[in-house]
Amino acid sequence: MRQNAFVFIIFFLALVSACSKNTVYRSEIEKWRVDHETDLKKEDGWLTVAGLFWLKDGINTVGQGSDFDISLTDNFKHGKFGEIDFHDGKATLKVEPGVEATVDGKPVSSVELASDDPGPATKVKTGSQTFYLIKREDRYGIRLKDSESPTRKNFAGEHWFPVDEKYRVTASFEPLGTPEDIDIPNVLGGIFKMKSP
């Protein structure tokens, strides 16, 4: 009788421990999912991305519609916004008279755009839209975001598979003696050089 009680207690404690670990694992995954969706929905999160426009050498026009090199969304109502003069990695924005544009909350009519590499990028805001210069390898472009993007406004959350601890991988990290350069392909068709530890 005593032996049966002892076996039952051991089994019960093992079951409680397993359930506790599974609850901790589940809550970690669920927290990550909530944080991920919160980041997506931020005013400058990925759901606000409205365009990427590679700059050509010389004058790049900015405005609402396909007639412009950099096409703002329909939330910009003034036609032409301005021009970006681009030469040798240097981009200077000139805003059209009567168009409201700010950098760091201050009105601008002309500004040299610093890129996100090495950063921080100069962020130009007009209404619900923000754009800034990005550098990817030897190319420069304008990343456009709109906080009133339909994708952001209509986002109903992601669809997830149920949390299952069977997919958890336990491993140990063994760093290289010296980090090595590796090539990482990106969605833009380019290659990033990164240090692998």
C-alpha positions in Angstrom: 0.0 0.0 0.0 2.8 2.4 1.0 4.7 1.6 -2.2 1.6 2.3 -4.3 1.2 5.7 -2.6 4.9 6.5 -3.2 4.6 5.6 -6.9 1.5 7.7 -7.2 3.2 10.7 -5.6 6.2 10.4 -7.9 3.9 10.1 -10.9 1.8 13.1 -9.7 4.9 15.3 -9.2 6.3 14.4 -12.6 3.0 15.2 -14.2 2.8 18.6 -12.4 6.4 19.4 -13.4 5.7 18.5 -17.1 2.5 20.6 -17.1 4.3 23.5 -15.5 7.1 23.4 -18.2 4.5 23.2 -20.9 2.6 26.2 -19.4 5.9 28.2 -19.3 6.8 27.3 -22.9 3.2 28.1 -24.1 3.3 31.5 -22.3 6.7 32.3 -23.8 5.5 31.6 -27.4 2.2 33.4 -26.8 4.0 36.5 -25.4 6.3 36.5 -28.5 3.3 36.4 -30.8 1.6 39.3 -29.0 4.8 41.4 -29.1 5.3 40.5 -32.8 1.8 41.7 -33.8 2.2 44.8 -31.6 5.4 45.7 -33.5 3.6 45.1 -36.9 0.8 47.5 -35.9 3.0 50.4 -34.7 2.7 53.7 -36.5 5.9 53.0 -38.3 5.7 49.2 -38.3 5.9 46.9 -41.4 2.1 47.1 -42.0 2.7 50.8 -42.9 5.1 50.1 -45.8 3.6 51.6 -48.9 6.5 51.5 -51.4 10.2 51.3 -52.3 11.6 53.4 -55.1 15.2 53.1 -56.3 16.8 56.5 -57.1 18.2 57.3 -60.5 21.1 59.7 -61.0 19.7 63.2 -61.3 16.3 64.5 -60.5 13.7 62.1 -59.0 10.2 63.6 -58.8 8.0 63.0 -55.7 4.2 63.2 -55.7 0.9 61.4 -55.6 0.3 59.1 -58.6 2.2 57.0 -61.2 3.5 60.1 -63.0 6.1 60.6 -60.3 9.3 58.6 -59.8 8.5 58.3 -56.1 4.7 57.8 -55.8 3.1 58.8 -52.6 -0.2 57.2 -51.6 -3.7 58.7 -52.2 -3.6 60.2 -48.7 -1.3 63.0 -50.2 -3.7 65.4 -52.0 -1.4 68.0 -53.5 -0.1 66.4 -56.7 3.6 67.2 -56.7 5.4 67.0 -53.4 8.9 67.9 -54.6 12.1 66.6 -56.1 15.1 64.6 -54.9 18.4 65.5 -56.6 20.6 62.4 -56.4 24.3 62.3 -57.3 27.1 60.0 -56.0 25.2 58.8 -53.0 24.1 62.3 -52.0 20.3 63.0 -52.0 18.9 66.5 -51.5 15.1 67.0 -51.2 13.5 70.2 -52.3 9.8 70.6 -51.3 7.3 72.3 -53.5 6.1 75.8 -52.3 2.9 75.4 -50.2 3.5 71.8 -49.3 3.9 70.9 -45.7 6.9 68.7 -44.8 8.7 68.2 -41.5 11.9 66.5 -40.3 12.0 65.8 -36.5 8.8 67.9 -36.2 10.3 71.0 -37.8 9.1 72.4 -41.2 11.6 72.0 -44.1 11.7 73.3 -47.6 15.0 71.7 -48.5 17.1 69.1 -46.7 20.0 66.7 -47.4 18.8 63.2 -46.7 21.0 60.9 -44.5 20.5 57.2 -45.3 19.8 54.4 -42.9 23.4 53.1 -43.5 25.0 53.9 -41.1 22.0 55.8 -39.9 20.0 57.3 -38.5 18.0 58.1 -41.6 16.5 61.5 -42.2 12.7 60.9 -41.9 10.5 63.3 -43.9 6.9 63.4 -42.8 3.9 64.8 -44.7 0.4 64.0 -43.3 0.2 60.3 -42.6 3.2 59.5 -44.8 6.9 59.2 -43.9 9.7 58.5 -46.3 13.5 58.1 -45.9 16.6 57.2 -47.8 17.8 53.6 -47.6 21.1 52.2 -48.8 21.3 48.5 -49.9 24.8 47.6 -51.1 25.5 50.2 -53.8 21.9 51.1 -54.4 19.9 54.0 -52.8 16.2 54.1 -52.6 13.3 55.8 -50.8 11.2 53.7 -48.4 7.7 55.0 -48.1 5.4 54.3 -45.1 1.8 55.4 -44.5 0.3 55.1 -41.0 -3.1 55.2 -42.6 -2.3 52.3 -44.8 -5.4 50.0 -45.4 -3.1 47.0 -44.6 -2.5 48.5 -41.1 -6.0 49.7 -40.5 -7.6 46.4 -41.6 -5.1 44.1 -39.9 -7.1 41.5 -38.0 -4.1 39.5 -36.6 -2.0 36.7 -37.8 -3.1 33.0 -38.0 -0.9 30.7 -35.9 -0.5 27.0 -35.6 -1.3 25.7 -32.1 1.7 25.8 -29.7 3.2 22.3 -29.5 6.3 21.7 -27.4 7.3 18.8 -29.7 8.7 21.4 -32.1 10.9 22.9 -29.4 14.6 22.4 -30.2 17.1 22.1 -27.4 20.7 22.9 -28.5 24.0 24.3 -27.3 25.7 27.2 -29.0 29.4 26.7 -29.9 30.9 29.9 -31.3 33.7 30.1 -33.8 37.1 31.2 -32.6 36.9 34.2 -34.9 33.6 35.3 -36.5 33.5 34.7 -40.3 32.0 36.8 -43.1 29.0 35.1 -44.8 26.8 36.2 -47.6 23.1 36.5 -46.8 20.6 36.8 -49.7 17.8 39.3 -49.2 14.3 39.7 -50.7 15.5 42.6 -52.9 17.8 40.2 -54.9 21.0 41.5 -53.3 23.5 40.0 -50.8 24.3 41.3 -47.4 27.8 40.6 -45.9 27.4 39.7 -42.2 29.6 38.4 -39.4 28.6 34.9 -38.3 29.7 34.1 -34.7 
